[in-house]
Amino acid sequence: MKYYLEHANLSVVDAQDTVKFLLTAIPDWKIRGTGEWDAPTGQTVDWFHVGDDENYITVQSGGDGRAKEWTGQWTGVKHLGIVVPALPPS
């Protein structure tokens, strides 16, 4: 088994628009799953897994404000999912 990046999780203001953009930009991708999550913030967050059978991007609603200029310094990815064959014993 190889190590690989399985998914990235992004929080956005308009999940539907982001999903539409991804499906337009990468026509081979599809919506793999969708649902709702009761976030610790008290919000109900809509989420979508958009990708193929091996990789995807989780797009979730609940983002607030505008994204910063990409050339500036900021933090924004919720998490990355990395597949590994096994973890060594601790």
N, C-alpha and C positions, 0 to 999 in steps of 0.2 A: 504494500500500500504506500502511496506517496503522500507527502504533506502538501496541502493546497488551501487556498482561500476559498471557502464555500460561499460566504455571503458577507455583505456589509449592511448595516442598519442605519438608515437616515431618518431624521425627524424633519418634516417639512410643514409649511403653512397649508398648502393645498395638495393633498395626496392624490386626488383624482387627476389634476393637471400634470403632476410629476409622472404618474403611471402612464398617462397618454403620451407624454414626451418620450419616455423610455421605449414604449411599444412602437412609436414612430421611428425613433432613432435606430432601434435594433429589432427589425421585423420578425426575426426568428424567435424572439422571446415571447412568452405568454404569461398570464397571471396564473401562478402555480397554486396560490391559496389566498384567502382573505378572511378577515374576521375583525372582532373588536376586543379591546383589552381595557380593563379598568386600571388606569395608571395610578401610582401613589399620589399624584397631584390632584386626584379627584375627577380628572377628565376621563371620558370614554374616548379612547384612541382607536381610529380605524387603521388597520394595517393590511398591506398587500405584499406578497412575495412575487416579484417579477423577474423572470429569468428563463433558464432552460433546465434540463434534467440534472445538471451538475452544479450550476452556479446561479445565484440570484441576488437581488437587492431587496431588502425589506424597506418599504416606504411606509412611514407612519405619519398620521396627522398629529397635531398637537404642537407643532413648531410655532414660534412666536417671533415676529419681527422680520427684518430683511437679512439675507445672507450677506456676510462681509465681502468686500472686494477680494478676489482670489489671490491677489498679489500681497495682501496684508497678512498680519499675524493674527490667528484666531484658532479656536477649537470647535469641531462640529459633528464629527461622526459619533453615533451612539455606541456602536461596537462592531467588531469584525469577528466572524466565525471561521476559525482555522481548524481543519481536520488533520489529526495526527494518528499514526498507527497505534500508539500506546504511550501512556505516560510512565516514566520510570518510577519504581517504588520510592516512597519517601522515607 
